[in-house]
């Protein structure tokens, strides 16, 4: 990453189509498909859930993860939870 550039994180569970379309490999059509799926089925609980969205391959999902996509609170809460 060039000096002075900040990596932006995009929460796929709350981001708009415009925000999602800035992720590596996501055009507006794929971003809209992700939002539509999320609105119909609820928040993504794991990265594997994204494979249920039409047009989302494992390699695309990996590109999103390395490009700043997060699962928001779901991801942050995974570590250190005690029951």
C-alpha positions in Angstrom: 0.0 0.0 0.0 1.5 3.4 -0.9 2.7 5.6 1.9 0.0 7.8 3.3 -2.9 5.7 2.0 -5.3 4.3 4.6 -7.0 0.9 4.1 -10.7 1.4 4.5 -12.9 -1.3 6.0 -16.3 -1.9 4.6 -18.9 -3.8 6.7 -20.8 -6.1 4.2 -23.6 -6.3 6.7 -24.4 -2.6 6.7 -22.6 -1.0 3.7 -24.6 0.6 0.9 -24.3 -0.4 -2.8 -22.0 2.6 -3.4 -19.7 1.5 -0.5 -19.6 -2.1 -1.6 -18.9 -1.3 -5.2 -15.6 0.2 -4.1 -14.3 -3.2 -3.0 -11.9 -5.1 -5.2 -13.8 -7.1 -7.8 -17.3 -5.8 -7.0 -19.1 -3.8 -9.6 -22.4 -2.1 -9.0 -24.4 -5.2 -10.1 -22.6 -7.6 -7.7 -22.9 -5.0 -4.9 -26.6 -4.7 -5.5 -27.0 -8.5 -5.5 -25.2 -8.6 -2.1 -27.5 -5.9 -0.7 -30.6 -7.6 -2.1 -29.7 -11.0 -0.6 -28.8 -9.4 2.8 -32.2 -7.5 2.9 -34.1 -10.8 2.1 -32.1 -13.2 4.3 -30.5 -11.1 7.1 -26.9 -10.4 8.1 -24.1 -12.7 6.8 -22.9 -14.7 9.8 -19.8 -16.2 8.1 -17.8 -15.7 4.9 -19.2 -18.9 3.6 -22.7 -17.4 3.5 -21.6 -15.1 0.7 -21.3 -18.1 -1.6 -25.1 -18.3 -1.6 -25.3 -14.9 -3.4 -25.4 -15.4 -7.2 -22.1 -14.6 -8.8 -20.0 -14.8 -5.6 -17.2 -17.3 -6.0 -14.7 -18.3 -3.3 -11.9 -16.3 -5.1 -14.1 -13.1 -5.2 -14.9 -13.5 -1.5 -11.2 -13.8 -0.7 -10.4 -10.7 -2.7 -13.1 -8.8 -0.8 -11.6 -10.0 2.6 -8.1 -8.9 1.7 -9.5 -5.7 0.2 -11.0 -4.4 3.4 -14.4 -6.1 3.7 -15.5 -7.2 7.2 -18.5 -8.9 8.7 -18.8 -6.1 11.2 -19.9 -7.0 14.7 -20.2 -10.7 13.8 -16.5 -10.8 13.0 -15.4 -8.7 16.0 -17.3 -10.9 18.4 -15.8 -14.2 17.2 -12.7 -13.9 19.3 -12.8 -14.1 23.1 -16.5 -14.9 23.6 -17.2 -16.9 26.7 -20.5 -18.8 27.3 
